[in-house]
Amino acid sequence: MDPKLVISPSPHVHSGFSMTKMMWTVVYAMIPAWLVAVYFFGWGAIYLMGVAVASCLFFEWAISKYILKVPPSLMDGSALITGMLLALNIPTNLPIYIIIIGSLVAIGIGKMSFGGLGQNPFNPALVGRVFMLISFPAAMTTWPLPKALDFSLDGTTGATPLGIIKEGVRNGESVSDLMTQIPPLWELAIGNLGGSMGEISAIAILLGMIYMLYKYTITWHIPISMILTVFVFSGIMHWINPDLYAGPVFHLLTGGLMLGAVFMATDLVTSPMSRKGQLLFGVGAGLLTVVIRTWGAYPEGVSFAILLMNGWVPLINRYMKPKRYGKE
């Protein structure tokens, strides 16, 4: 036998696309959204991103080393992604101690309490964000208004477009009148609106999605099905009563829909394995988003919608399993 011949079990071919490379692809895809936040919110977007990333990395290292007694896995990029997503989901005027608490909850409860990477049933960044929203509602809903290339520490605050519509309709005003208080749709698309730092620019988020699709890090099934569901469902509601319900394009360009659909709903650990399951996941998250935005207590519903669908993933995977390799 030729001594150079090596017999080994499968897999025999490796594409070279590791988990670490996949994580860093997601990191690169989030950079455009963060740069837009820096442009409109200045120093707040810079130091809060740094605090969120540093605290998530620290808590993962500390919990791995001193509590779980396992080698820290900081270099795989998962804690970095959690920190970046957490920062992109908060207002840039949030006190630093709140984001540190949110990082501890995201890493300690949302991820490491289940065993670490690949074992958490819920998206860690969303766990941290929802905890902060419930625990510190005033701070988490005080939104700085965008001001291009203004790096001063002082800034004005105001309501988000979703908040304006929600509060106005509750007070008996019509949507058409309320839309006069909101920037034009093209300004909403580029990010000239109040909100969490990473959700303001739909164009920057779509650039990140295109990059991840090009790198085969995600598939189109979850983000497109979620976005289309919100568009269709909100469009039907607007067609029924345009004075009570905002139009579908408004829903797409405001709030955290794009950010959630592209970067959080597509999390490989907390989303279904099969393509059919992913489509169902996206449709369910889209429906829940519109339901919460329209009839819920909060003007935004993306975080709650994705977390609720995360809870359904085991059941979806049970009844919508991917086809086994080689099976006709």
N, C-alpha and C positions, 0 to 999 in steps of 0.2 A: 504493500500500500504506500502511496506517495505520502511522505511525512508532512508535506505541505497541505494535505487535505484535512480539513477540520470539520467534523460532523457535530452539529449542535441543534438543539430544538429551536423552533420558531420563536420570535420573528427573525428572519434572515437579512432583511433590508431595513435600514433606518434612514428616515428622511432628513435627520439632523435638526428637525423642528422640535425642540424640547419644551418642557413646561416653563423653564426660565425665559426662553426666547419669546414664548407666547405672552408671558406677563409683561415683558419689556415692550412688546408691540402695543399692548394696551396703554402702557405709560406714554409712549410716543404719541398715540392717538389722542390722548387727553390734553396734550400741550397746546394745540390751537385754542381750545376753550379757555384754558387758563390764561393764555396771552391776551385774549380779548378781555378777560376779567381784569388783568393788570392795566390794560389800556383805559378801561372805564372806571375802575375803583382804586387804582394806585397802590400805595403801600399796604393797604389792608389785605389785598389779594396776595401779596408777596409774603408777609410775615405769617398770616394765618395758614397758608400752604406749608410753610416751613415748620410751624408748630405742630400741625396735624400729622405731617409725615414723620417728624422726629419723635413725637410721642407714640405713634403707632409702632414704629420700629423699636423704640425702647421697651414698650409693654410686651411686645412679642418676644424680645430677647429675654426680659426678666422672667416672664411666665414660663418660657421654655426651659430656662436654666435652673430656676429656683423652685418652681412648683411642679412642673411636669417632669423635670429631670431628663430632658431630651436635648440633643444638640440643636441650637438655634438655627432656623432656616431663613435668615434675613435676606440671603442672596437670591432667593427664588423670585423675589419681586412682589409677592402677594401682600405683605404688610405695607409696602410702598404704595400699591394700588389702593388699598383700603384707606390709607391716609390721604391720598390725592382725591379719591371719591368723596371722602368725608368733608374735605375742605371745599370741594366744588358744590356741596349741598348745603352750605351755610352762608349767611350774610357776612360781608367783610368787616362789619363793625362788631362782631360777636366777641365778648370778652375771652381772653386767652384761657382762663381757668375752665370755661365751659367746654371748649374744644378739647382740652386735655381730658376732662371727664368723659366726653363723648368717645375719645380714642380708647380709653380704658374699657368702656362698655363694648365698643366695636370689636376690639381684639380679645379682651378677657372673656366676655359673655357671648358675643356673636360668633367667635371663631375658636379660641383655644379651649373653651369649656367643653366643646364637642370633640376635641382631639386634634385640632389644627387644620391645615390646608387639606381640602378634599373631603372633609367630614362634617362641615357645618351645613345645616339645612336652610339657613336664612342668610341673605347677603349681609356680611358684617357691617359694611358702611351704612346700610339702611337701618340696621339695628341701632347703631350709634346715633344716627340722625333722628329717628323716631323717639329714642330715649330723651335726647336733648329737647325736641319739640314739646314733648309732654312735660318734662321736668322744668324747662325754662321757656315757657311759651312767649313771654314778653320779649325776651332777648332774641329768640329765634324768629320772631315776626316783626322785627324792627329793621326795615330795609333801607340801606343807603341808596340814594339816587345817583345814577351814573353821571360822571363828568369827565369827558375825555382828557387824558393826559394831565389830570390834576392829582399831584402827589402830596398835597397838603393833608395834614392829619384831621382837619375839620371838614365836616360834610353835612349835608342835609339828608333827612330821611323822608320817606313817603310810602304810600301803599303800592303794591304790585298791581299790574293790570287785572289779574284774577281777583285780587282783593277788592279793587274798585268795582268790578262788575258784581261780585258777590254781595258786598255791602249795599250797593245802590239798588239792586233788585230787591233785596230784603226790605229796603225803605220805600219801595213802590215806584222807583224810577224805571224808565224803559232802557233797554240795552242800547238802542240807537242814540239816545241822549248821552248815555254813559260813555259811548265810544268816542265822543268828542273830547273826553278827558285823557285819552290814551294816545300815545304816539302812533304815527302811520305804520302800516304793516311792514314796510321795508325797513323802518328803524327797529321794529321788533325783531326782524330777521337777523340784523347785524349785531344786536345786543344793546341797543340804547333804551334800556328799561330797568326798573328795579327788580331785585330778586336775588336768589343765591348766586354766588359768583360764577358757577359753571353752567348755569342753566340759561343764561341770558341770550346767547348767540346760537340760533339754530343752524346757521351756516357753518360755524366752526365745529359744531358737533357732527354735522353731516360729513364734513371733511374727515373727521376721525373715523366715522363709520366706513367711509369709502376705503380708507387706509387699512382698516382691520379686515374688511371683505377682501381686499387685494392680497393681504397676507394670509388669508384663510384662517384667521383667528376666530371669527364668528361667521355664522351664516345669516342670510337675509330673513329667515323665517320668523324669528321673534320680533325684531324691531319693526319690520314692515307690517306684519299682521297687527301689532299693537298700535302703530301709528294710523294705519288704515281703519282700524276699528274705531278709534277715537274720532277720526275724520267723518266716517259714515254715521256713527251714532249721534255725534253732536250736530251733524248736518241735518239729520232727521228731526232732532229736537228744535233746531233753528227754523226749519221749514214749517213745523207745526205752529210755533209761536215766536217770531223773530224779536218781539219786544221783551220776551222773558228769557230767552236762551241765546247765548252768543254764537257766532258762526264758527264753522269748523276750522277755517284758517287761523282764526284767533286762538283757538284751543291748541293748535299745533305749535304756534310761535311763542306761547307764553307758558310760564310755569316750568316744571321739571320733566315734561313729557319726553322731549328729545333726549335729554341726559339720561333719564331712567330707561327708556327703550333701547338706547344704544349701548350704554356702559354697565347698567345694573341688572336689567332683565336678562341680558345675554350671558351672565355669569355661568360658566360651565358646570360648577358644582351645584348650584341651586336652581338650574333649569332642566327641563326634560331632555332625555337622550335622543328620542326619535324625532323625525321631522314633523310627523302629525302631532306629536305631543307638544312640540315647540309652537306650532301654529295655534293649538288650543290654548297654550299658556299665554301667547301674545294677545289673542282675542279676549281671554278672560281678564287680563290685566288692563286692556283698553276699555272694556265695558265698566270695570270697577272704577277706573279713573274718572270716567264721565259721570257715573252715578255719584261718587263722592263729591266731585266738583259741583254737581248740579243740586243735589239734595242733602249732602253731608254738612257737618258743622264747619269743616275747613274749606277754604277756597281751592286748595290743592289736594290731590288724592293719589299721586303717582307712587309715593313711598309706601303708603298703606296697601295700594293695589298689588304692587310687586311682592311685598311680604306675605300677603294673603295667598297669592298664587304660589309662592315658594312652599307654603304648607301643603299645597295640593300636588306637588311634584312627585312624591313617592307613589301616590295613587295613579297619577298619569303614567308614570313609568311602568307600573304593574300591568296596565291594560293597553298601553301603546308602546310595545317593545320594538326596538329596531330589528330589522330582519337579520338573522344569523348569516355569517359569511358562508357562501356556497349553497344556501338554501334557495330553491326556485320559488 
